[in-house]
Amino acid sequence: MKKIVTVLFILFALLQSSEIIAQDLLNVNDLSSIKVDNLSESDLMKIKTQLQSKNMTLDQAEPIALAKGMPAAEFAKLRARIDRPTLKETTSNIKQTNIGGDREQEKITNAKVKDTENSQIFGSELFDNPTLNFEPDLKLATPMNYILGPGDELQVSVYGVQEYNESIPVSVEGKITIQYVGQIAVSGISIEAATQKIKAAIARVYSTVSSGQSKVSVSLSRIRTIKITVVGGKQPGNYSVSSLATVYNALHLAGGPGKNGSYRNIELIRNNKVYRNVDIYNFLVKGDQSDNVSLKENDVIRIPAYSQRVTINGEVKRPGIFEMKKGETFAQLLNFASGFNEFAYTASVNVTQKTAKEFKVRDILEKDFNSYLPQSGDVFQVTKILNRFENRIKIEGAVFRPNFYSFTEGMRISDLIDLAEGLKEDAYTQRARIVRLKSDLSTEIINANLAAALSGDANADILLQREDIVTVYSVLDFREEYNITIAGEVKNPGEYTYLDNLTLNDLLVQAGGLTGSASKRVEIARMVKSDTIDDSNPNRIELINLELTPENNEQLKNYALMPFDVISIRRVAVYEKPQMVSISGAVVYPGSYVLENKKETIYNIVSRAGGLKDIANTHGVKIKRPLKADQVEQLQRVDLNLSLSDSSSVKSNEKLKNQLKYATIPVDWNKIEKDPTHYSNVTLFPGDQIEVAEFNEGVRVSGNVLLNSEIPYRKGKSFQYYLSSVGGVDAKGWKKKAYIIYPNGKADVTGSFLFFRSYPKVLPDSQIIVPEKPERKKLSAGEMGWIW
């Protein structure tokens, strides 16, 4: 007994370990006891799912499993079983499972072939569409009238006091075998009859069934496949289909009727007799599926050749080729084509017919649509209605509702004006224009007196015709648009529309009123009009001078203006707003100062700022004057007399474009202090910035030198001394073009005469700059030869 318990315990442990491993292969700490042979197909599927959820492959999982004690041989078995397709995977291509009722059916596949040759035939698209297959729905409840046969499978369940559940196939002999009950013949009877038969057989064995303590349930778990034959289709042949399949399902598999196949007279042959004639148009036109009957074993679907086809083109909703049965009329053909569209000419239809020798044309009138019988080969052409109107008339211009209106015989011009709700106030009533279309489609103009027509004059109230266009003029159309101009000291000078009785006060208010700088002088320039030329008077305009009150827009004398007048409001002689300059640096009171007069000099502003501080550098006083846009453009246009290949030319242009915003004016303060009338005591402009530098004993050396640095100032030392102090000029330095910038902004350059070179004097806080040698293009041998 102990041995049995031990064996059961070990078996339970193995099963538990397998269950744990199947649930989480990577998180189990000990895999030494794993036996891959004990894993079921569902366990393998769980392992696959786990690896996919972690985005891992077997190669990535192998070192983890071996580190947890799993034998290499067992992992090799695991790899082999996972790589081998399972039973479920190998059968998934031929079986389809119904999730709702676990009902299975062999899946029938058929590649669809697009029939471009017969795409115009009505109904052909039904069989070219792969999403339309008419397959039976396996999720539906078991049909009670379903006839069982070999290949079907029944799910028989007993539940209640006694329980039994088994899936039982119907054998080739047409029987099912139930344990302890025996064989029961079910082939050839309905599922409902088989259920009663099975219940009765089980009740004889299970006493609880006969007493009602247990119940019996019978359902169809697997549907058999039957063989049918399709003849005359695009893909004729023998097909294996579901026993629940219908005629349309089989026709779809076969691609529908062939090139010359009929859509109206398809024969379903059963037991060598025509069981039903199928007309697909019933489904296409009405949605009627009464012909879509279920198929049985060995059924034959025969698609004969069509008897007659006709074509309908043009203005119908569904043009194409249609098959007609004997006795069907053109009205029925029109129904197949879904009727005329919105632009069709419906009074008659043109048809081209074939005779034994040639073609002929015939017109089918609307009254004959229900009686005309189309013939095979007929081509019907439905044309468009004409782009013209049978009763249209139009009125435009100075009426309240210009538009198209319906024309009636006997309509006069007064009637049309009434339809347009009358004339506008600006209507010109002495003349109206009627543009009329003549019988030869040329046009003519007829003039009408509206005033007389509306007063009851029958002769003036002209009779209208279809397609007449009546134009009512407006008196505003004959008026010239006049303008008037105001310039000078108003807020919104410009051009304004002249209106009758316009006065100077009206125009001043419209222009936003007078500005504070307006003077009392007003000049009006007026156009001169005359029928004769006066050579003694050379004036082209008349000048009118007025005086107004600048403080008031409403003038006492409200002067009347004329079209095209030009009014000029003059500015007062003296109207200057306070203008500012600024001073910064080593002065006692830096800041902004108002220019007291037009001759304000730098000496005056420095004096008003408290004078220079003790730390001020008298050589470092300068003025920065803002440059205007036109001044920058002028500087950019200056010809620097440099070659296009010269790098300094490019750099100079960039500096002018991006950096130059101020003009620097150097000031010699020492001479100004001695003589305030010296030329350095310049007159200031609004916006000038005075800068007074603090004293600095250093001299800055920069540019193309070995070391950019600041050297202490030593009185009497030369320009060369400071260049030598920073290591001299580098390989790109242009020493002979070296220059110095003094603290006040003044610059000086190195000069030369014959073989002698003179260098500028150096002052404290100066800056010595060595520029770069220009990059010049070397001439080629060919260019040298051309020069010589």
ABEGO torsion letter per residue (X at the ends): XAAAAAAAAAAAAAAAAAAAAAABAAABABAAABBAAABBAAAAAAAAAAAAAAGBBAAAAAAAAAAAGBBAAAAAAAAAAAABBBAAAAAAAABBBBAAAGBBBBBBBBBBBBBAAAAABBGAAAAABAABAGBBBAABBBBAABBBBBGBBBBBBBBEABBBBBBBBBBAAGBBBBBGAEBBBABGBBAAAAAAAAAAAAAAABAAAAAGABBBBBBBABBBBBBBBBBGBABBEBBBBBAABBAAAAAAAAGEBBAABBAABBBBBBGGBBABBBBAAAAAAAGBAAABBBBBBGBBBBBBBBABBBBBBEBBABBEBBBBBBGBBAAAAAAAAGEBBAABBAABBBBBBBBAABBBBBBBBAAAAAABBBBBGBBBBBBBBBBBBAABBBBBEBBABBBBBBBBBGBBAAAAAAAAGEBBAABBAABBBBBBBBAAGBBBBBBBBAAAAAAGBAAABBBBBBGBBBBBBBAAAABBBBBBBBBEBBABBEBBBBBBGBBAAAAAAAAGEBBAABBABBBBBBBBBBABBBAABABABBBBBBBBBAABABBABBBBBBBGBBBBBBBBABBBBBBBBBBBEBBABBEBBBBABAABBAAAAAAAAGEBBAABBAAABBBBBBBBAAAAAAAAABBAGBBAABAAAAAAAAAAAAABABBBBBBBAAAAAABAABAABBBBBBGBBBBBBBBBABBBBBEBBABBBBBBBBBGBBAAAAAAAAGEBBAABBAAABBBBBAAGBBBBBBBBEABBBBBBBBBGBBBBBBBBBBBBBBBAAAAAAAX
